[in-house]
Amino acid sequence: MSQTKTAKVRVTLFFILVGGVLAMVAVVTDHWAVLSPHLEHHNETCEAAHFGLWRICTARVAVHNKDKSCEHVTPSGEKNCSYFRHFNPGESSEIFEFTTQKEYSISAAAIAIFSLGFIIVGSICAFLSFGNKRDYLLRPASMFYAFAGLCLIVSVEVMRQSVKRMIDSEDTVWIEHYYSWSFACACAAFILLFLGGLFLLLFSLPRMPQNPWESCMDAEPEH
């Protein structure tokens, strides 16, 4: 591989590494969405909640704004965090019976785990490609990274639908929501992994013939 392509591959792998780190942060943290109920004018506190793929945290915070709105209140102070009932059957809290959609939550978590698996396999292929005349391994690595990005955006959409159903359900007290920094990390990771995988595939392809009479087999190797 030429020095120019090598430099491009290394830069692309750096951005993919950043995407992998963001994907890991998004999966293990629980700030995908922040939920809050409607606040009556005589109330001075608001029970807000934020949750991720695995658990939900609730906190009762004071409302200081003039219109007594509970929207965009960030849960702070002492929190009560518990894993979802379907991930922890021994959990005694009843809040998960009506604040989560079990099928959506399990699907989003499972797809996110697949995404991390693709990242790990792609990273193994990318690491092995640095060996002598093994740059062909960059092609499967690029596909694994692209698949990881696609899985991650599917997990994001499943989570978004879960939040929508939660807000629209008559069995929940949550009527206001916004997506937080874990959700943003997942979206950014999708962009870096998917586009990084495509560019890595493009850079790892063999040199195209420069003349009409030259075939790919006749082209000089780039090692």
N, C-alpha and C positions, 0 to 999 in steps of 0.2 A: 504494500500500500504506500502511495506517495506521501511525502511529508505534509502536503496540503490537506489531503484527505484524513491523515492521522490527526492533525490539529482540529479539523472539523468534528471528527468522531469524539475526541476528548471533550470538546466544548459541549457537544450534544449529550454525552454521558454525564457531564456535570449537571446540566439542567434536569436530566432524568433522575439523578441522585437527589436533587432538591425536591422533585415531584414525589419520589419515594418517601422521603422524610415527611413531607406534608401529608401524604396518604396515611402513614403510620400515626401521625399526630391526630388526624381526623378520626381514625378508627378507635383509638384508645381514650379520647376525651369525650366529654358529655356536654358540649355546648353547641349542639347542632341547631337547636331551636329553643326560644324562650317563650313561655306561655304565661298568661295572666288572665284573671277573670274580670268581669265588669265590676267596677267599684262604685258603690253608692256614695252620695255626697256626704253622708254623715260618718263614713268610715275614714279612719286615718292610717290604716295599715292595709297592706296588700300581700296576699299569698301568691308569689310568683314561683315559677318552676322552670328549670332548664333540663334537657335530657339529650342523650346521644343514642348510640346503637345498643348499649348494654344496661344503662341505669338512668334513673331520673332523680333530680335533687329539688327539693322544695324549701322555701325560706319565706318567713313573714317579715316584710320590710316596711318601714314608715314611708308614707307618701307626703312629699313636701310641696308638690306643684300646686298651683292655684286652682286648676280645674279638677283636682282630685282624680286625675286619670291614672289608671294602672298600666297604661300602655308604655312600653319601652322602659319599664322598671327593671333594673338589673338585680337579680338575687345576690345578696351579700350578707355578711355576718354569719351567724350560726345556720348551718344547713342540715337537712335530713336527707341523706342520699341512700338509695337502696337499688339493688339490681332488679330488673324486671322479673316478675314471678316466673315466666317461662324459662328464664336462665337460672333462677334460684328457687326451686320448688319449696324450700323451707321458709321463704319470706312470709311474714305474717301480715304485712300491711295490705289493706284492701284497696289502696289507691290505684293499683295497677289493673284492677278488674275493669275500670272504666276509662282510664287515661291513656291506655295503649291499645293499639290494634295488633294482636298477637301475630297474625300471619304476615303483616307488613314488617313488623319489627324483626322477626326471625329471618325473613327474606333479605332485608337490607343488611343485616349482620352477616349472613352467609355469603352474599355476593361480595361484600367488602373483604371477607376472608379470602375468597377466591382471588380478588385483586391483589392482596398481599402475597398470595402464593405465586401468582404470575410474576410479580416484581422480584421475588426471591429466585425463581428459576431463570428469569432474564438476567439477573445480576450474576448468577453462576456462569451462564453462557458468555456474558461480557467479560468476566474475569478470565475465563479460559481462553478467550480470543486473543489475549495479549501474548500467548505463547507463539513459538516459531511457526509461521505459516498457518495460523488458525483463525485468521480474520474472517473466515466464512461463518464462524459462530456468531458474528454480529448480526447476521440476518435472522436466525431464530430468536436471538435476544430482542431485536427490534419488534418482532411480532408479539413476543410475550409482554413487552412494555405497552404496546398498543392495546392488547387485550386487557391489561391491567387498568388502563385508562377508561376503556369502555365499561368494564365491570364497575368501576368506581362511579361513573356518571349514572349508571343504572341504579346503583345503591342510593345515590343522591335523589333520584326521581322517586324511588320507592319511599324513601323517608319523607319527601315532600308530600306525597299522596297520603302517607300516614298522618302527618300533621293536619292536612286538610280534612281528613275524615274525623280526626279528633276534635277539631274546632267546630265542624258541622254537626257533630253528634249531640243529641238532646240529653245524653247521659253524662256529659262533662260540664264542668263549670268554666272551662277555658273558652274565651271568645276572642282574645287578642293574642297575636303572636308575631315574632320576627325571627329571622334566621341569624345565628351568631357566628363566631369566628371558626368553630370547627367545621361548619357547613362551608364557609369560604375556603378553608384549607382543602377540603375535598374537591371543590370546583377547580381551584388552582392546580391541584395535583392531577386532575383529569387532563387539563390543558397541557401541562408539562409532559406527562407520560405519553399521551396520545400523539401529540405533535413531535415529541422527541423520538418516539418509536418510528414514526414515518420518516423523519429526517435521517435517523440512523440507518434505516433500510436503504434510503436513497444513497447515502454516502458509502455504504458497504457493497453496493452492486459493482460488478466488474466494469472496467472501462469500456465504453462503447467504441465500435470501430470508427476510425477517423477518415477512412477512405472507402469508397463504394466497393472496392475489390478485396477489402480486408474483413475477415470474419472475426467473431469474438475469440475463436480458438487461436487465431493467428496473432492476436494482440499480445504485446509483451506483458509479462506479469508485473504487478505493481509492488511486489515485496521488496 
